[in-house]
Amino acid sequence: MTKTFTYNLTFKLQMMLMTLLAMTALPIVMLWYHNSEKVMFQTIERLYQYSSANLKERLDEQFQDARQIFEQQTRIRQELINIVADSSLLLDHIVTMLNHHYNVDYYYFANPQGGLLSFGYSNGGFTLLQSAQEKAGPLNSFTTNFNGQKRQFTAMRGFFDARERDWYKDSLKTDQPVWSKMYPGAVDTSLLGISLTKAFRDEAGKLLGVWGVDLTLNSLIKELIKELKSNKLSDNGEVLLFNNDGQILASTDKRHTPQNGQLPSINKQATPVISQLLRQNTASTDTVKLVDTGQQQWVALTSYYQLAQNNAINILFYSPLSDFSPPLNTVKRAGLLFTIVISLLALFIGALATRHVLKPIHQLILATRRIREGDLHTRIPLKRRDEVGLLADNFNQMSDHLVSTLQALRAEQDKTLRLNALLEEQNHSLETRVAIRTRELKAANQKLKHMAYSDYLTGIANRRSFWERLENDSQCQPGWLLLMDLDNFKRVNDQYGHHIGDNILKHFAQVCDGILRHNLEDSEALFGRIGGEEFALWLPGIDEDTVQQLSSQLMDGLKKCPYLHNGQSIYVSTSIGASYCQQDPHQAYATADQRLYDAKEKGKNQAVLSS
C-alpha cells in the first residue's frame, strides 16, 4: 500500500502542492499577521516626526525676526548708546526696526527709571505707548501712522513701572537675550504676549535700560491651530503645544481655548487624559509610545521646540488606538480568511488538474510504445482541444507533413525577418519620440529651476538665488553690495492700493534692470529682490567711482521714468546703502543695511557708500 502511494504521480503532485503552500503562503501570512501592529506604529511614528519637523519650521519663522533684531543691536551698539539718550532718536530707531521685521508686534525700550517707549501693530494700525514723564507713572496710548507720528490719544493707564515687570527683572540677570513667560498686555489684558528682552549697558557696565521685542500670541496661536489641524492623524486625534509651566499655548481641541486672557493649564482636573499621557510618555522624545490611561489606550509622541536654555515649547501628538485598531483588525481577519480559502481552493483545483492531465498521459504511453515496436501508422485515439490533445495531433501528423512543415518553417523564417525589420523601424521611431520627450522634460526642468530662483512678481533673482550667488562669487573676487529700498512705499500702497504697489515694484525692477544692462553690458552683476520693497545689487570687480556713478544713474533713471496710472505720473525714488564685500557677505550686508539706514536718515533718494 505504501509503495503504491510512493510511485503514484497523483499522490506526489498533491503532496508537492501542499508542501509548497505550507512553505510559502502560510509563513508569509503569519509573519504579516504578527508584524502588522509594529508596522502600524512605525508608520505613525514617521508621520508624527514629519509633522513635528513642520511645526518647528513654522515656529522658527515666527521667532526669527525677534532674534535678528538683537543680532543687529550688537552691530550698532555704540550708536545705540547715543540713541537711547534722545527720545526722538529712540522713537525713530524703534519705528525703523519694526518696519523691517514684520513678524514682530511691538519693539520697545524701558529706561532705569521705569519709563517705557513702545511702538507696534494693534488692531490693523500702529500704536505708540509712552510714559508721560519718561519714568514710572501714567502710560499714554496713541494711534500713529507707520512713521510713528501721533494721530489720536486713545487711553491712559494710571500707573506703569517697567521695573516691576518680570521680563525687566529677568533681563538683568544675564547679558544674553531672555525669553519671558506668557503675560497679559499692558493696555489690553485680553492679549497674551511673549517678550524677548535684553539688558543694555554702557562700556562701564552702567545699566542704560532694557530692550524688548513683543510677539502677540493671539494671532500666532490662531495660525498655529490651523497648522496643527493639518497634522492630525485621525478624527479623534489631537495636537497640543504647551510651555514648561504646563500652560496650553495652542490646541486642536476647542476645550483648550484661552479664557479671559488666561492660557488653560494642564492638570488632573481640567485635562486628566493629557496629564496621564505626559506622565507616562516622558522617557524619550520624538518616539511613539503606547500609553494606557485605564479607560483607553493612546498612541502618543512628545517633542519640543527650544526657545532658550530654560524655555521651550513642548509638542504633544496623541490619538486613541481605537482609531487605528478596527481597520487593522479587519484587514488581519480578511487576510487570514483569504489565505485559508485560497489554500483549500488551490488543493481542490490541483486534484482536478492532476486527474485531468494524468489520464491522457497513460494513453500517450501506450501509443508511443506501439510506434517504438515499428507500427509507424499508429494513431493516438485522443480528441481533445487542450495541450495534450494538440500533442497527440502533432504526433499523428509528424510523418505525413514533415516536408510541408519544413516549408512552413522557411516561410516563418522569412516572416520573422520582415517582422524584425518592422520592429527595428518602430524602435527607431520610439527612440526619436523619446529624444523629443527628453528635450521637453529638460526644458520643463529649466523652467522650474528658473521659477525656483526668480522672484514671482518682478522676474529678477529672488532672495534665495541672490544669496547663493553672492556667497559663491564673494569667495572668488571682491565687489560691491548695494541695498536699495523704495522711499515712502507704504504711502504709495495706502494711497493707490496694493495692486498698483505691485505694478510699481515691477516698474522699478524693469527701469533698474534696463539701466544696469545698458551700463554693465559685460559685467557679472546680479540684481535681485530680497524683501517687500527691498532690492539688492551685487557688482563684482567694480571700483567705488563706478558704483557712485551707477547709483546716480539709477536714481536719475527713476526720476525720468515715472509710473503712469490713469494718465497720472507716479514718481518713485530709492535710497541706496553700499558696502565693499571681501569674502564676508553677511558683514557686508549688515554694513550696507546701516548705510541704507543713513541714507533714509539724510532725507532719502540718495546713496551712501562704505568701503
PESUL-V568988 format. One record per pair of residues at least 12 apart in sequence whose C-alpha atoms are under 7 Angstrom apart, sorted by the first residue. I is the first residue (numbers start at 1). J is the second residue. Records with the same first field share a line. If there is no record, write none. Layout:
# PESUL-V568988
I=J + J
This chain:
# PESUL-V568988
10=354
14=350 + 351
21=343
33=332
45=287 + 288
49=286
51=231
56=305
62=103
65=101 + 103 + 104
66=104 + 196 + 213
81=202
94=107 + 108 + 119
95=119 + 147 + 148
104=213 + 214 + 215
105=120 + 121 + 214 + 215 + 216
106=118 + 119 + 120 + 121 + 213 + 214 + 215
107=119 + 120 + 212 + 213 + 214
108=211 + 212 + 213
109=209 + 210 + 211 + 212
110=162 + 209 + 210 + 211
111=208 + 209 + 210
112=208 + 209
113=135 + 136
114=135 + 136 + 161 + 162 + 163
115=131 + 134 + 135 + 136 + 161 + 162
116=130 + 131 + 134 + 162
117=129 + 130 + 131
118=130
126=143 + 144 + 145 + 146
127=141 + 142 + 143 + 144
128=141 + 142 + 143 + 144
129=141 + 142
136=160 + 161
137=159 + 160 + 161
138=156 + 157 + 158 + 159 + 160
139=156 + 157 + 158 + 159 + 160
140=155 + 156 + 157
141=153 + 154 + 155 + 156
142=154
167=180 + 195 + 197
168=210
171=197 + 198 + 199
172=199
175=198 + 199
176=198
177=196 + 197 + 198
178=196 + 197 + 198
179=195 + 196 + 197 + 308
180=194 + 195 + 196
181=194
182=194
184=261
189=261
190=260 + 261
191=216 + 218 + 261
192=216 + 217 + 218 + 261
193=214 + 215 + 216 + 217
194=214 + 215 + 216 + 217
195=212 + 213 + 214 + 215
196=212 + 213 + 214
197=210 + 211 + 212 + 213
198=210 + 211 + 212
199=211
221=249 + 250
224=250
225=250 + 251 + 252
228=252
229=252
234=319 + 323
236=319 + 320
237=318 + 319 + 320
238=252 + 253 + 317 + 318 + 319
239=251 + 252 + 316 + 317 + 318
240=252 + 315 + 316 + 317
241=313 + 314 + 315 + 316
242=313 + 314 + 315
243=312 + 313 + 314
244=311 + 312
246=265 + 266
247=263 + 264 + 265 + 266
248=263 + 264 + 265 + 266
249=263
273=293
276=293
277=291
285=301 + 302 + 303
286=301 + 302 + 303
287=301
288=300 + 301
289=301
297=320 + 321
298=318 + 319 + 320 + 321
299=318 + 319 + 320 + 321
300=317 + 318 + 319
301=316 + 317 + 318
302=315 + 316 + 317
303=315 + 316
364=380
367=380
379=396
380=392 + 396
453=465
455=529
457=506
458=506 + 509
460=527 + 528 + 529
461=527 + 528 + 529
462=528 + 529 + 530
463=528 + 529 + 530
466=528
470=585
471=585
474=581 + 582 + 583 + 585
475=583
477=540 + 541
478=540 + 541 + 581 + 582 + 583
479=539 + 540 + 541 + 542 + 580 + 581 + 582
480=538 + 539 + 540 + 542 + 578 + 579 + 580 + 581
481=537 + 538 + 539 + 578 + 579 + 580 + 581 + 588 + 592
482=536 + 537 + 538 + 576 + 577 + 578 + 579 + 592
483=535 + 536 + 537 + 576 + 577 + 578 + 592 + 593 + 596
484=534 + 535 + 536 + 574 + 575 + 576 + 577
485=533 + 534 + 535 + 574 + 575 + 576
486=533 + 534 + 573 + 574 + 575
487=573 + 574 + 575 + 604
504=563
507=563
511=558
512=554
515=554
524=540
525=538 + 539 + 540
526=538 + 539
551=607
555=573 + 574
558=572 + 573
559=571 + 572 + 573
573=605
574=604 + 605
575=596 + 599 + 600 + 604 + 605 + 606 + 607
576=596 + 599 + 606 + 607 + 608
577=592 + 593 + 595 + 596 + 599 + 607 + 608 + 609
578=592 + 595 + 608 + 609 + 610
579=591 + 592 + 609 + 610 + 611
580=610 + 611
595=608 + 609
596=608
